[in-house]
């Protein structure tokens, strides 16, 4: 029979177990923090992608209605009310280019408000020689970074500028 030293037979001490539990808890908290930041960035990226799609949507609508773009019928300020528009759905509507521009802006503003938190938009056009410079601005509030005490904190803005032929 072999007799072993008493130290060789000893198991983990309570202190060792507590230290390993603290290290494990800190690691789990770090992973939770990493996951929360990843979700926040994913949500912010999703909203930026939506804003980009909506900015290009109105640009495509404007590309299809160049007479109204040249006449600056699409121009609207960021906080201005959307124009009152007639329904221009289908060929039977027989809308003028100005009515179609008002309809496009009103629909675009509605989509912004529905898909982005407090979403709104502005359009500015500058006619030139053969082309019109169009600046589209989309603005919304990111709820994860918003602060009720500071109205400007959390406000996100996307601006695109392009030239459309006349």
DSSP file (Angstrom, degrees, kcal/mol; ACC not computed):
  #  RESIDUE AA STRUCTURE BP1 BP2  ACC     N-H-->O    O-->H-N    N-H-->O    O-->H-N    TCO  KAPPA ALPHA  PHI   PSI    X-CA   Y-CA   Z-CA
    1    1 A X              0   0    0      0, 0.0     2,-0.5     0, 0.0     0, 0.0   0.000 360.0 360.0 360.0 136.2    0.0    0.0    0.0
    2    2 A X        -     0   0    0      0, 0.0     2,-0.6     0, 0.0     0, 0.0  -0.833 360.0-150.5-100.5 131.0    1.2    3.5   -1.0
    3    3 A X        -     0   0    0     -2,-0.5     2,-0.2     0, 0.0     0, 0.0  -0.886  15.1-152.6-101.9 125.7    0.8    6.4    1.4
    4    4 A X        -     0   0    0     -2,-0.6     2,-0.1     1,-0.1     5,-0.0  -0.612  24.4 -97.0 -97.4 156.9    0.4    9.7   -0.3
    5    5 A X    >>  -     0   0    0     -2,-0.2     4,-0.9     1,-0.1     3,-0.5  -0.401  31.5-121.9 -66.8 146.7    1.3   13.1    1.1
    6    6 A X  H 3> S+     0   0    0      1,-0.2     4,-0.7     2,-0.2     3,-0.4   0.838 111.1  57.3 -62.0 -34.9   -1.7   15.0    2.6
    7    7 A X  H >4 S+     0   0    0      1,-0.2     3,-0.5     2,-0.2    -1,-0.2   0.833 101.3  56.9 -66.4 -32.9   -1.2   17.9    0.2
    8    8 A X  H <4 S+     0   0    0     -3,-0.5    -1,-0.2     1,-0.2    -2,-0.2   0.795 107.2  48.6 -68.6 -27.8   -1.5   15.7   -2.8
    9    9 A X  H 3< S+     0   0    0     -4,-0.9    -1,-0.2    -3,-0.4    -2,-0.2   0.597  87.4 107.4 -88.3 -12.5   -4.9   14.5   -1.6
   10   10 A X    <<  -     0   0    0     -4,-0.7     3,-0.1    -3,-0.5     2,-0.1  -0.358  54.9-153.8 -70.1 147.6   -6.3   18.0   -1.0
   11   11 A X        -     0   0    0      1,-0.2     2,-0.2    -2,-0.0    -1,-0.1  -0.004  43.6 -43.0 -98.0-154.2   -9.0   19.4   -3.4
   12   12 A X        -     0   0    0      1,-0.1    -1,-0.2    -2,-0.1     2,-0.2  -0.495  58.0-129.6 -75.0 144.5   -9.9   23.0   -4.2
   13   13 A X     >  -     0   0    0     -2,-0.2     4,-1.9     1,-0.1     5,-0.2  -0.529  22.2-111.5 -88.2 164.0  -10.1   25.5   -1.4
   14   14 A X  H  > S+     0   0    0      1,-0.2     4,-2.4     2,-0.2     5,-0.2   0.861 118.0  55.7 -62.9 -36.1  -13.1   27.7   -1.0
   15   15 A X  H  > S+     0   0    0      2,-0.2     4,-2.5     1,-0.2    -1,-0.2   0.914 106.4  50.1 -63.5 -43.9  -11.0   30.8   -1.9
   16   16 A X  H  > S+     0   0    0      1,-0.2     4,-2.2     2,-0.2    -1,-0.2   0.902 111.0  49.1 -62.0 -41.1   -9.9   29.2   -5.2
   17   17 A X  H  X S+     0   0    0     -4,-1.9     4,-2.1     2,-0.2    -2,-0.2   0.922 111.7  48.8 -64.8 -44.4  -13.6   28.5   -6.0
   18   18 A X  H  X S+     0   0    0     -4,-2.4     4,-2.2     2,-0.2    -2,-0.2   0.901 110.9  50.2 -62.8 -42.3  -14.7   32.0   -5.2
   19   19 A X  H  X S+     0   0    0     -4,-2.5     4,-2.3     1,-0.2    -1,-0.2   0.918 111.0  48.5 -64.1 -42.8  -11.9   33.6   -7.3
   20   20 A X  H  X S+     0   0    0     -4,-2.2     4,-2.3     1,-0.2    -1,-0.2   0.873 110.4  52.0 -66.2 -35.0  -12.8   31.4  -10.3
   21   21 A X  H  X S+     0   0    0     -4,-2.1     4,-2.5     2,-0.2    -2,-0.2   0.896 109.5  49.5 -66.3 -39.6  -16.5   32.4   -9.8
   22   22 A X  H  X S+     0   0    0     -4,-2.2     4,-2.4     2,-0.2    -2,-0.2   0.921 111.7  48.4 -64.4 -43.6  -15.5   36.1   -9.8
   23   23 A X  H  X S+     0   0    0     -4,-2.3     4,-2.0     1,-0.2    -2,-0.2   0.908 112.7  48.4 -63.5 -41.6  -13.4   35.7  -12.9
   24   24 A X  H  X S+     0   0    0     -4,-2.3     4,-2.2     2,-0.2    -2,-0.2   0.900 110.9  50.7 -64.2 -41.6  -16.3   33.8  -14.6
   25   25 A X  H  X S+     0   0    0     -4,-2.5     4,-2.4     2,-0.2    -2,-0.2   0.904 109.8  49.9 -64.1 -41.9  -18.8   36.5  -13.6
   26   26 A X  H  X S+     0   0    0     -4,-2.4     4,-2.0     1,-0.2    -1,-0.2   0.904 111.1  49.9 -63.7 -40.9  -16.6   39.3  -15.0
   27   27 A X  H  X S+     0   0    0     -4,-2.0     4,-1.9     2,-0.2    -2,-0.2   0.901 111.0  48.5 -63.8 -41.5  -16.2   37.4  -18.3
   28   28 A X  H  X S+     0   0    0     -4,-2.2     4,-2.2     2,-0.2    -2,-0.2   0.903 110.5  51.1 -66.6 -41.0  -20.0   36.9  -18.6
   29   29 A X  H  X S+     0   0    0     -4,-2.4     4,-2.3     1,-0.2    -1,-0.2   0.883 108.9  51.9 -62.9 -38.0  -20.7   40.5  -17.9
   30   30 A X  H  X S+     0   0    0     -4,-2.0     4,-2.2     2,-0.2    -1,-0.2   0.901 109.8  49.1 -64.8 -40.2  -18.2   41.5  -20.6
   31   31 A X  H  X S+     0   0    0     -4,-1.9     4,-2.2     2,-0.2    -2,-0.2   0.886 110.2  50.8 -66.1 -38.7  -19.9   39.2  -23.1
   32   32 A X  H  X S+     0   0    0     -4,-2.2     4,-2.4     2,-0.2    -2,-0.2   0.922 110.6  49.0 -64.0 -43.6  -23.3   40.7  -22.2
   33   33 A X  H  X S+     0   0    0     -4,-2.3     4,-2.3     1,-0.2    -2,-0.2   0.901 110.7  50.9 -62.0 -41.2  -21.9   44.2  -22.7
   34   34 A X  H  X S+     0   0    0     -4,-2.2     4,-2.1     1,-0.2    -1,-0.2   0.899 110.3  49.5 -62.7 -41.4  -20.5   43.2  -26.0
   35   35 A X  H  X S+     0   0    0     -4,-2.2     4,-2.3     2,-0.2    -2,-0.2   0.903 110.0  50.6 -65.8 -41.7  -23.9   41.7  -27.1
   36   36 A X  H  X S+     0   0    0     -4,-2.4     4,-2.3     1,-0.2    -2,-0.2   0.919 111.4  48.1 -63.1 -44.1  -25.7   44.9  -26.1
   37   37 A X  H  X S+     0   0    0     -4,-2.3     4,-2.4     1,-0.2    -1,-0.2   0.881 110.3  52.4 -64.2 -37.6  -23.3   47.1  -28.1
   38   38 A X  H  X S+     0   0    0     -4,-2.1     4,-2.2     2,-0.2    -2,-0.2   0.908 110.2  47.8 -64.8 -41.2  -23.7   44.8  -31.1
   39   39 A X  H  X S+     0   0    0     -4,-2.3     4,-2.4     2,-0.2    -2,-0.2   0.902 111.5  50.9 -66.1 -39.6  -27.5   45.1  -30.9
   40   40 A X  H  X S+     0   0    0     -4,-2.3     4,-2.3     1,-0.2    -2,-0.2   0.925 112.7  45.5 -63.1 -44.7  -27.3   48.9  -30.6
   41   41 A X  H  X S+     0   0    0     -4,-2.4     4,-2.3     1,-0.2    -1,-0.2   0.859 111.4  52.8 -68.8 -34.2  -24.9   49.1  -33.6
   42   42 A X  H  X S+     0   0    0     -4,-2.2     4,-2.2     2,-0.2    -2,-0.2   0.923 110.2  47.4 -65.6 -43.9  -27.1   46.8  -35.6
   43   43 A X  H  X S+     0   0    0     -4,-2.4     4,-2.2     2,-0.2    -2,-0.2   0.912 112.9  49.0 -63.7 -42.9  -30.2   48.8  -35.0
   44   44 A X  H  X S+     0   0    0     -4,-2.3     4,-2.2     1,-0.2    -1,-0.2   0.894 111.5  49.4 -63.7 -40.0  -28.4   52.0  -35.9
   45   45 A X  H  X S+     0   0    0     -4,-2.3     4,-2.3     2,-0.2    -1,-0.2   0.875 108.9  53.0 -65.5 -38.1  -27.1   50.5  -39.1
   46   46 A X  H  X S+     0   0    0     -4,-2.2     4,-2.4     2,-0.2    -2,-0.2   0.921 109.8  47.7 -63.2 -43.7  -30.6   49.3  -40.0
   47   47 A X  H  X S+     0   0    0     -4,-2.2     4,-2.5     1,-0.2    -2,-0.2   0.895 111.4  50.5 -66.7 -38.5  -32.0   52.8  -39.6
   48   48 A X  H  X S+     0   0    0     -4,-2.2     4,-2.2     2,-0.2    -1,-0.2   0.895 110.6  49.9 -64.6 -38.7  -29.2   54.3  -41.6
   49   49 A X  H  X S+     0   0    0     -4,-2.3     4,-2.4     2,-0.2    -2,-0.2   0.913 111.1  48.8 -65.5 -41.8  -29.8   51.8  -44.4
   50   50 A X  H  X S+     0   0    0     -4,-2.4     4,-2.4     2,-0.2    -2,-0.2   0.919 111.0  50.3 -62.5 -43.3  -33.5   52.6  -44.3
   51   51 A X  H  X S+     0   0    0     -4,-2.5     4,-2.1     1,-0.2    -2,-0.2   0.899 110.5  50.0 -62.1 -40.3  -32.8   56.3  -44.5
   52   52 A X  H  X S+     0   0    0     -4,-2.2     4,-2.2     2,-0.2    -1,-0.2   0.923 110.4  49.2 -64.6 -44.6  -30.5   55.7  -47.5
   53   53 A X  H  X S+     0   0    0     -4,-2.4     4,-1.7     1,-0.2    -2,-0.2   0.899 112.3  48.5 -61.2 -40.3  -33.1   53.7  -49.3
   54   54 A X  H  X S+     0   0    0     -4,-2.4     4,-1.9     2,-0.2    -1,-0.2   0.849 109.1  52.8 -71.3 -33.6  -35.7   56.3  -48.7
   55   55 A X  H  X S+     0   0    0     -4,-2.1     4,-1.6     1,-0.2    -1,-0.2   0.915 112.3  44.9 -66.1 -41.9  -33.4   59.1  -49.9
   56   56 A X  H  X S+     0   0    0     -4,-2.2     4,-2.3     1,-0.2    -2,-0.2   0.795 107.0  61.6 -72.2 -26.7  -32.8   57.2  -53.1
   57   57 A X  H  X S+     0   0    0     -4,-1.7     4,-2.1     2,-0.2    -2,-0.2   0.947 107.0  42.7 -62.1 -48.6  -36.5   56.5  -53.4
   58   58 A X  H  X S+     0   0    0     -4,-1.9     4,-2.3     1,-0.2    -1,-0.2   0.857 111.9  55.7 -68.6 -32.2  -37.4   60.2  -53.7
   59   59 A X  H  X S+     0   0    0     -4,-1.6     4,-2.1     2,-0.2    -1,-0.2   0.907 108.4  47.6 -64.6 -40.4  -34.5   60.8  -56.0
   60   60 A X  H  X S+     0   0    0     -4,-2.3     4,-1.3     2,-0.2    -2,-0.2   0.886 110.3  52.0 -67.1 -37.7  -35.8   58.1  -58.3
   61   61 A X  H  < S+     0   0    0     -4,-2.1     4,-0.4     1,-0.2    -2,-0.2   0.899 111.0  48.2 -62.7 -39.3  -39.3   59.6  -58.1
   62   62 A X  H >< S+     0   0    0     -4,-2.3     3,-1.2     1,-0.2     7,-0.3   0.871 105.0  58.4 -69.1 -36.6  -37.8   63.0  -59.1
   63   63 A X  H 3< S+     0   0    0     -4,-2.1     3,-0.5     1,-0.3    -1,-0.2   0.819 105.8  50.7 -62.1 -29.6  -35.8   61.4  -61.9
   64   64 A X  T 3< S+     0   0    0     -4,-1.3    -1,-0.3     1,-0.2    -2,-0.2   0.561 114.4  44.0 -83.4  -8.9  -39.2   60.3  -63.4
   65   65 A X    X>  +     0   0    0     -3,-1.2     4,-1.3    -4,-0.4     3,-0.7  -0.454  65.6 157.0-133.3  60.0  -40.7   63.8  -63.1
   66   66 A X  H 3>  +     0   0    0     -3,-0.5     4,-2.6     1,-0.2     5,-0.2   0.794  68.0  62.2 -63.1 -32.0  -38.0   66.1  -64.4
   67   67 A X  H 3> S+     0   0    0      1,-0.2     4,-1.7     2,-0.2    -1,-0.2   0.911 107.3  45.6 -60.4 -38.2  -40.3   69.1  -65.3
   68   68 A X  H <4>S+     0   0    0     -3,-0.7     5,-3.0     2,-0.2     6,-0.5   0.827 111.2  53.1 -72.3 -30.7  -41.3   69.4  -61.7
   69   69 A X  H ><5S+     0   0    0     -4,-1.3     3,-1.4    -7,-0.3    -2,-0.2   0.936 109.5  48.0 -67.0 -46.2  -37.7   69.1  -60.5
   70   70 A X  H 3<5S+     0   0    0     -4,-2.6    -2,-0.2     1,-0.3    -1,-0.2   0.858 111.7  50.1 -62.1 -36.1  -36.6   71.9  -62.9
   71   71 A X  T 3<5S-     0   0    0     -4,-1.7    -1,-0.3    -5,-0.2    -2,-0.2   0.412 113.5-122.0 -82.4   2.6  -39.6   74.1  -61.6
   72   72 A X  T X 5 +     0   0    0     -3,-1.4     3,-0.6    -4,-0.1    -3,-0.2   0.814  65.2 143.0  60.4  34.9  -38.4   73.3  -58.0
   73   73 A X  T 3 < +     0   0    0     -5,-3.0    -4,-0.2     1,-0.2    -1,-0.1   0.641  66.0  58.3 -76.7 -14.6  -41.8   71.8  -57.1
   74   74 A X  T 3  S+     0   0    0     -6,-0.5    -1,-0.2    -5,-0.1    49,-0.1   0.583  76.5 119.7 -89.5 -10.8  -40.1   69.2  -54.9
   75   75 A X    <   +     0   0    0     -3,-0.6     2,-0.3    -6,-0.1    49,-0.2  -0.325  33.0 157.8 -61.9 129.8  -38.4   71.7  -52.7
   76   76 A X  B     -A  123   0A   0     47,-2.3    47,-2.2    -2,-0.1     2,-0.1  -0.965  35.8-123.3-154.1 137.3  -39.4   71.3  -49.0
   77   77 A X    >   -     0   0    0     -2,-0.3     3,-0.6    45,-0.2    44,-0.2  -0.337  31.9-107.2 -78.1 163.2  -37.8   72.4  -45.8
   78   78 A X  T 3  S+     0   0    0      1,-0.2    43,-0.3    42,-0.1    61,-0.1   0.893 116.4  28.4 -59.6 -46.0  -37.0   69.9  -43.0
   79   79 A X  T 3  S+     0   0    0     41,-0.1    -1,-0.2     2,-0.1     2,-0.1   0.354  94.7 116.8-101.0   5.8  -39.7   71.0  -40.6
   80   80 A X  S <  S-     0   0    0     -3,-0.6     2,-0.1     1,-0.1     3,-0.1  -0.391  73.1-103.3 -72.7 151.8  -42.2   72.3  -43.2
   81   81 A X        -     0   0    0      1,-0.1    -4,-0.1    -2,-0.1    -1,-0.1  -0.458  42.0-101.3 -71.0 146.4  -45.6   70.6  -43.4
   82   82 A X        -     0   0    0     -2,-0.1    -1,-0.1     1,-0.1    20,-0.1  -0.382  45.0 -99.9 -65.4 146.5  -46.0   68.3  -46.4
   83   83 A X        -     0   0    0     19,-0.1     2,-0.5     1,-0.1    -1,-0.1  -0.342  36.8-104.7 -67.0 149.2  -47.9   69.8  -49.3
   84   84 A X        -     0   0    0     -3,-0.1     2,-0.4    22,-0.0    -1,-0.1  -0.633  50.1-166.5 -72.9 126.0  -51.6   68.8  -49.7
   85   85 A X        -     0   0    0     -2,-0.5     2,-0.2    17,-0.1    15,-0.1  -0.878  21.7-133.4-123.2 148.6  -51.7   66.4  -52.5
   86   86 A X        -     0   0    0     -2,-0.4     2,-0.6    13,-0.2     7,-0.0  -0.559  45.8 -92.1 -85.0 161.5  -54.2   64.8  -54.7
   87   87 A X        -     0   0    0     -2,-0.2    13,-0.1     1,-0.1    -1,-0.1  -0.666  40.9-177.4 -79.3 121.0  -54.1   61.1  -55.3
   88   88 A X        +     0   0    0     -2,-0.6     2,-0.5    11,-0.1    -1,-0.1  -0.276  28.8 139.3-113.7  44.7  -52.0   60.4  -58.3
   89   89 A X        +     0   0    0      4,-0.1     4,-0.2     3,-0.0     3,-0.1  -0.789  58.4   1.0 -93.3 127.6  -52.2   56.6  -58.5
   90   90 A X  S >  S-     0   0    0     -2,-0.5     3,-1.1     1,-0.2     4,-0.3   0.104  89.5 -80.7  84.1 161.6  -52.7   55.1  -61.9
   91   91 A X  G >  S+     0   0    0      1,-0.2     3,-0.9     2,-0.2    -1,-0.2   0.742 121.6  68.5 -71.8 -23.7  -52.9   56.7  -65.3
   92   92 A X  G 3  S+     0   0    0      1,-0.2    -1,-0.2    -3,-0.1    -2,-0.1   0.675  83.1  74.2 -70.6 -15.9  -56.5   57.6  -64.9
   93   93 A X  G <  S-     0   0    0     -3,-1.1    -1,-0.2    -4,-0.2    -2,-0.2   0.842  80.8-160.8 -66.4 -32.5  -55.5   60.2  -62.2
   94   94 A X    <   +     0   0    0     -3,-0.9     2,-0.2    -4,-0.3    -3,-0.1   0.911  20.4 179.5  53.1  51.2  -54.2   62.5  -65.0
   95   95 A X        -     0   0    0      1,-0.1    -1,-0.2    -7,-0.1     2,-0.1  -0.506  26.4-122.2 -83.4 150.0  -52.1   64.5  -62.6
   96   96 A X     >  -     0   0    0     -2,-0.2     4,-2.5     1,-0.1     5,-0.2  -0.375  33.4-103.4 -77.8 168.3  -49.9   67.4  -63.7
   97   97 A X  H  > S+     0   0    0      1,-0.2     4,-2.0     2,-0.2     5,-0.1   0.858 124.2  52.2 -63.8 -33.9  -46.2   67.3  -62.9
   98   98 A X  H  > S+     0   0    0      2,-0.2     4,-2.1     1,-0.2    -1,-0.2   0.909 110.4  46.9 -68.0 -42.2  -46.7   69.8  -60.0
   99   99 A X  H  > S+     0   0    0      2,-0.2     4,-2.3     1,-0.2    -2,-0.2   0.892 111.6  51.6 -65.5 -39.0  -49.5   67.6  -58.6
  100  100 A X  H  X S+     0   0    0     -4,-2.5     4,-2.8     2,-0.2    -2,-0.2   0.884 108.2  52.1 -65.2 -37.8  -47.3   64.5  -59.0
  101  101 A X  H  X S+     0   0    0     -4,-2.0     4,-2.5     2,-0.2    -2,-0.2   0.929 110.6  47.2 -63.2 -45.0  -44.4   66.2  -57.2
  102  102 A X  H  X S+     0   0    0     -4,-2.1     4,-2.3     2,-0.2    -2,-0.2   0.892 113.4  49.3 -62.8 -39.6  -46.7   67.1  -54.2
  103  103 A X  H  X S+     0   0    0     -4,-2.3     4,-2.5     2,-0.2    -2,-0.2   0.920 111.3  49.2 -64.9 -44.5  -48.0   63.5  -54.2
  104  104 A X  H  X S+     0   0    0     -4,-2.8     4,-2.7     2,-0.2    -2,-0.2   0.924 112.8  46.8 -60.9 -46.0  -44.5   62.1  -54.2
  105  105 A X  H  X S+     0   0    0     -4,-2.5     4,-2.7     2,-0.2     5,-0.2   0.916 112.7  49.4 -64.1 -43.4  -43.3   64.4  -51.4
  106  106 A X  H  X S+     0   0    0     -4,-2.3     4,-1.9    -5,-0.2    -1,-0.2   0.915 114.2  45.1 -64.4 -42.6  -46.4   63.6  -49.3
  107  107 A X  H  X S+     0   0    0     -4,-2.5     4,-2.4     2,-0.2    -2,-0.2   0.914 113.3  50.7 -65.1 -42.6  -45.9   59.9  -49.7
  108  108 A X  H  X S+     0   0    0     -4,-2.7     4,-2.5     1,-0.2    -2,-0.2   0.918 110.1  48.8 -62.6 -45.2  -42.2   60.1  -49.1
  109  109 A X  H  X S+     0   0    0     -4,-2.7     4,-2.3     1,-0.2    -1,-0.2   0.877 110.7  51.7 -62.7 -37.9  -42.7   62.1  -45.8
  110  110 A X  H  X S+     0   0    0     -4,-1.9     4,-1.8    -5,-0.2    -2,-0.2   0.914 110.0  48.7 -64.6 -42.6  -45.4   59.5  -44.7
  111  111 A X  H  X S+     0   0    0     -4,-2.4     4,-2.2     2,-0.2     5,-0.3   0.917 110.3  51.5 -63.5 -43.4  -42.9   56.6  -45.4
  112  112 A X  H  X S+     0   0    0     -4,-2.5     4,-2.0     1,-0.2     7,-0.4   0.930 110.9  47.8 -58.3 -45.9  -40.2   58.4  -43.4
  113  113 A X  H  < S+     0   0    0     -4,-2.3     5,-0.3     1,-0.2     6,-0.3   0.825 114.7  46.9 -66.0 -31.2  -42.5   59.0  -40.5
  114  114 A X  H  < S+     0   0    0     -4,-1.8    -1,-0.2    -5,-0.2    -2,-0.2   0.825 120.9  33.1 -80.6 -31.9  -43.6   55.3  -40.5
  115  115 A X  H  < S+     0   0    0     -4,-2.2     2,-0.4    -5,-0.1    -2,-0.2   0.627 115.7  51.0-104.6 -15.6  -40.2   53.6  -40.8
  116  116 A X  S >< S-     0   0    0     -4,-2.0     3,-2.0    -5,-0.3     2,-0.3  -0.970  93.1-102.5-123.3 139.6  -37.9   56.0  -38.9
  117  117 A X  T 3  S-     0   0    0     -2,-0.4    24,-2.5     1,-0.3     3,-0.1  -0.447 105.9 -15.0 -62.3 119.6  -38.4   57.2  -35.3
  118  118 A X  T 3  S-     0   0    0     -2,-0.3    -1,-0.3    -5,-0.3     2,-0.2   0.854  99.1-177.9  49.6  41.6  -39.7   60.8  -35.8
  119  119 A X    <   +     0   0    0     -3,-2.0     2,-0.3    -7,-0.4    21,-0.2  -0.441  12.1 156.4 -73.1 138.6  -38.4   60.6  -39.3
  120  120 A X  E     - B   0 139A   0     19,-2.5    19,-2.8    -2,-0.2     2,-0.3  -0.920  18.6-155.0-149.1 172.6  -38.7   63.6  -41.6
  121  121 A X  E     - B   0 138A   0    -43,-0.3     2,-0.3    -2,-0.3    17,-0.2  -0.983   7.2-151.7-153.5 162.6  -36.9   64.9  -44.7
  122  122 A X  E     - B   0 137A   0     15,-2.6    15,-2.8    -2,-0.3     2,-0.4  -0.966   6.9-160.5-135.7 151.3  -36.0   67.9  -46.8
  123  123 A X  E     -AB  76 136A   0    -47,-2.2   -47,-2.3    -2,-0.3     2,-0.4  -1.000   7.7-178.2-134.3 133.0  -35.4   68.4  -50.5
  124  124 A X  E     - B   0 135A   0     11,-2.4    11,-3.0    -2,-0.4     2,-0.4  -0.998   4.8-168.7-131.0 136.5  -33.5   71.2  -52.1
  125  125 A X  E     - B   0 134A   0     -2,-0.4     2,-0.4     9,-0.2     9,-0.2  -0.959   9.6-170.6-126.1 144.1  -33.0   71.7  -55.9
  126  126 A X  E     - B   0 133A   0      7,-2.2     7,-2.4    -2,-0.4     2,-0.1  -0.895  20.1-144.8-131.9 101.6  -30.7   74.1  -57.7
  127  127 A X  E     + B   0 132A   0     -2,-0.4     5,-0.2     5,-0.2     2,-0.2  -0.399  28.2 167.1 -67.3 141.1  -31.3   74.2  -61.5
  128  128 A X        -     0   0    0      3,-2.6     2,-1.2    -2,-0.1    -1,-0.1  -0.520  49.2 -47.1-131.9-158.8  -28.2   74.7  -63.6
  129  129 A X  S    S-     0   0    0      1,-0.2     3,-0.1    -2,-0.2    -2,-0.0  -0.686 121.5 -24.3 -83.2  97.7  -27.2   74.4  -67.2
  130  130 A X  S    S+     0   0    0     -2,-1.2    36,-2.0     1,-0.1     2,-0.3   0.147 132.1  59.6  89.1 -20.0  -28.6   71.1  -68.4
  131  131 A X  E     - C   0 165A   0     34,-0.2    -3,-2.6    35,-0.1     2,-0.5  -0.926  66.9-140.1-136.1 162.1  -28.7   69.5  -64.9
  132  132 A X  E     -BC 127 164A   0     32,-2.8    32,-2.8    -2,-0.3     2,-0.5  -0.993  18.8-136.1-122.9 126.0  -30.3   70.2  -61.5
  133  133 A X  E     -BC 126 163A   0     -7,-2.4    -7,-2.2    -2,-0.5     2,-0.5  -0.711  24.2-164.1 -81.9 124.0  -28.4   69.6  -58.3
  134  134 A X  E     -BC 125 162A   0     28,-3.6    28,-2.5    -2,-0.5     2,-0.5  -0.936   9.6-169.0-114.8 128.5  -30.6   67.8  -55.8
  135  135 A X  E     -BC 124 161A   0    -11,-3.0   -11,-2.4    -2,-0.5     2,-0.5  -0.973   5.9-170.7-117.7 119.4  -29.9   67.6  -52.1
  136  136 A X  E     -BC 123 160A   0     24,-2.8    24,-2.7    -2,-0.5     2,-0.5  -0.937   1.2-169.4-111.9 127.9  -32.0   65.2  -50.1
  137  137 A X  E     -BC 122 159A   0    -15,-2.8   -15,-2.6    -2,-0.5     2,-0.4  -0.971   3.6-170.1-119.7 129.6  -31.8   65.2  -46.3
  138  138 A X  E     -BC 121 158A   0     20,-3.1    20,-2.9    -2,-0.5     2,-0.4  -0.974   9.1-174.9-117.7 132.0  -33.3   62.5  -44.1
  139  139 A X  E     +BC 120 157A   0    -19,-2.8   -19,-2.5    -2,-0.4     2,-0.3  -0.982  11.4 153.2-131.5 139.7  -33.4   63.1  -40.3
  140  140 A X  E     - C   0 156A   0     16,-2.2    16,-3.3    -2,-0.4     2,-0.5  -0.938  40.2-107.7-152.4 170.9  -34.6   60.8  -37.5
  141  141 A X  E     - C   0 155A   0    -24,-2.5     2,-0.8    -2,-0.3    14,-0.2  -0.936  22.3-140.3-110.3 125.2  -34.0   60.2  -33.8
  142  142 A X    >>  -     0   0    0     12,-3.4     3,-1.2    -2,-0.5     4,-1.1  -0.753  11.2-154.4 -81.6 111.8  -32.0   57.2  -32.7
  143  143 A X  T 34 S+     0   0    0     -2,-0.8    -1,-0.2     1,-0.3    12,-0.0   0.732  88.8  60.2 -64.3 -21.5  -33.9   56.0  -29.6
  144  144 A X  T 34 S+     0   0    0      1,-0.2    -1,-0.3  -104,-0.1  -104,-0.0   0.754 117.1  29.5 -78.1 -23.2  -30.8   54.2  -28.2
  145  145 A X  T <4 S+     0   0    0     -3,-1.2    -2,-0.2     9,-0.2    -1,-0.2   0.397  93.8 118.1-113.6   1.3  -28.7   57.5  -28.0
  146  146 A X     <  -     0   0    0     -4,-1.1     2,-0.4     8,-0.2     8,-0.2  -0.348  43.7-163.7 -71.0 149.6  -31.6   60.0  -27.5
  147  147 A X  B >   -D  150   0B   0      6,-1.0     3,-1.1     3,-0.6     6,-0.3  -0.972  15.8-150.9-135.3 117.9  -31.6   62.1  -24.4
  148  148 A X  T 3  S+     0   0    0     -2,-0.4     3,-0.2     1,-0.3    -1,-0.1   0.791  99.2  56.0 -59.7 -26.9  -34.9   63.9  -23.3
  149  149 A X  T 3  S+     0   0    0      1,-0.2     2,-0.5    -3,-0.1    -1,-0.3   0.762 111.1  44.7 -76.3 -24.4  -32.8   66.6  -21.6
  150  150 A X  B X   -D  147   0B   0     -3,-1.1     3,-1.2     1,-0.1    -3,-0.6  -0.925  68.4-165.2-125.2 105.4  -30.8   67.4  -24.8
  151  151 A X  T 3  S+     0   0    0     -2,-0.5    -1,-0.1     1,-0.3    -2,-0.1   0.762  88.4  52.5 -63.1 -26.7  -33.0   67.6  -27.9
  152  152 A X  T >  S+     0   0    0      2,-0.1     3,-1.3    -6,-0.1     2,-0.4   0.647  84.9  99.0 -86.2 -14.7  -30.0   67.4  -30.3
  153  153 A X  T <  S+     0   0    0     -3,-1.2    -6,-1.0    -6,-0.3     3,-0.1  -0.599  91.7  16.4 -76.8 126.9  -28.6   64.2  -28.8
  154  154 A X  T 3  S+     0   0    0     -2,-0.4   -12,-3.4     1,-0.3     2,-0.5   0.316  87.2 135.9  95.2  -7.5  -29.6   61.2  -30.8
  155  155 A X  E <   -C  141   0A   0     -3,-1.3     2,-0.4   -14,-0.2    -1,-0.3  -0.638  36.7-164.3 -77.3 123.1  -30.6   63.1  -33.9
  156  156 A X  E     -C  140   0A   0    -16,-3.3   -16,-2.2    -2,-0.5     2,-0.4  -0.865   4.9-168.3-109.0 142.4  -29.2   61.4  -37.0
  157  157 A X  E     -C  139   0A   0     -2,-0.4     2,-0.4   -18,-0.2   -18,-0.2  -0.997   8.7-171.0-135.0 134.7  -29.0   63.0  -40.4
  158  158 A X  E     -C  138   0A   0    -20,-2.9   -20,-3.1    -2,-0.4     2,-0.4  -0.994   9.8-175.0-122.5 128.5  -28.3   61.5  -43.8
  159  159 A X  E     -C  137   0A   0     -2,-0.4     2,-0.4   -22,-0.2   -22,-0.2  -0.988   3.7-177.4-126.5 129.8  -27.7   63.9  -46.8
  160  160 A X  E     -C  136   0A   0    -24,-2.7   -24,-2.8    -2,-0.4     2,-0.4  -0.962   6.5-163.2-122.7 146.1  -27.2   62.8  -50.4
  161  161 A X  E     +C  135   0A   0     -2,-0.4     2,-0.3   -26,-0.2   -26,-0.2  -0.994  18.7 157.7-128.3 133.7  -26.5   65.1  -53.3
  162  162 A X  E     -C  134   0A   0    -28,-2.5   -28,-3.6    -2,-0.4     2,-0.5  -0.937  35.6-118.5-146.4 167.1  -26.9   64.2  -56.9
  163  163 A X  E     -C  133   0A   0     -2,-0.3     2,-0.4   -30,-0.2   -30,-0.2  -0.948  23.2-165.3-113.3 132.6  -27.4   65.8  -60.3
  164  164 A X  E     -C  132   0A   0    -32,-2.8   -32,-2.8    -2,-0.5     2,-0.1  -0.924  25.0-113.9-113.2 140.4  -30.5   65.0  -62.4
  165  165 A X  E      C  131   0A   0     -2,-0.4   -34,-0.2   -34,-0.2   -35,-0.0  -0.391 360.0 360.0 -69.4 150.9  -30.8   65.9  -66.1
  166  166 A X              0   0    0    -36,-2.0   -35,-0.1   -97,-0.1    -1,-0.1   0.443 360.0 360.0 -89.7 360.0  -33.3   68.5  -67.1
